[in-house]
Amino acid sequence: MAARRRVPWQRAARFDVRMLAAAIRDRRTPWRAKLLTVGVIAYALWPFDLIPDFALVVGWIDDLIILPAGLWLAYRMIPDAVIEDARRASAERSGNL
């Protein structure tokens, strides 16, 4: 069986998740940013949606708006120095130095 190749967005998503996890653990990250990040990730993993997915397109739109907007806001709330340190830590962990 052939090995599955990862597409670039999958690698980027995995790197961003590791980076956000490192940023959440940093003491310099404000508690509001930590709470928002955990909330967005929990919403992504939660089996229930605000608008059920069986409502075809409308059910997917809430995921396409809430998740990116929440992650964008979390990035804006985390200080730049923390983001840089978290990127460095996640790059070291994944061996992408």
N, C-alpha and C positions, 0 to 999 in steps of 0.2 A: 504494500500500500504506500502510495506516495506521501511524503511529508507535506503538511499544509504550510503554505507560505503566508507570512503575515503581511498585510498591506500596511503602507506607511501610517495611515490614521490609527490603526490598532496599536502600533508601537508608540505613537504620540499620546494616545489615550492612556496607555499603561504608564508612560512616563509622567503624565500630568496627575494621575491618581497617586502615584508614589510621591510626587512633589507636594501635592495637597496634604497627604498624610504626614509628611515631614513638617510641613508648615503648621498643621494643627497641633502637633506635639511641641512646637517651639513656644517658650514662655513669652516671647515678645509679641506673639499674635494676639490681638484683642479678642476678648471672649465672645463678642458679637460676631466676629468673622468665623470663629470656631463653630458657634452655634448655627450660623447660616450654612456653612460648608457641610456640617453633619446633617442638617435638615435637607439640603439639596440631594446629597448622596442617599439619604434614607428614602426620599421621595422617588428617586430613580430605581431603587431596589424594592420599594413597597409594591405588593401585588395589586393594590387598588389605586385607581386614578381619580382625579377630580371629575373628569369626564370619561366615562368608560370607552375603551378602545373599540368596542363593537359599534360605536356610533360613527364608524368609518373615518372619514377625514377629520372631522371635528375632534374625535377622541385622540388623534395623534398630534393635533396642533398644540394641545396643552403641554405635551411632552417636549415638543419642538420649541416652545416659547419659555416655559418655566425652567427647564434644566439649563440651557445656555445662559439665560438672564441671571439665574441664581449663581452660577459659577463665575460669570463676569463680575457680578457684584462682590462675590467673595474675594476674587483676585484684587479688586479695587480696595477692599478693606484691609487686606494683609499688607504690612509695610514692605517696601521694595527690598530692604536688606534681608528680611526673612525669606522672601521669594527667592532671592539669589542663593542664600545658604541652603534652602530646601532643594533648589535645582541642582546645586553642586552635590548634595548628599544623595539625591536620587540617581544622579549620573554615576557617582562612585559605586552605588549599590548595584546598578545594572551593568556596570563595566563599560560605560560609554564615555570615558574620559578622553 
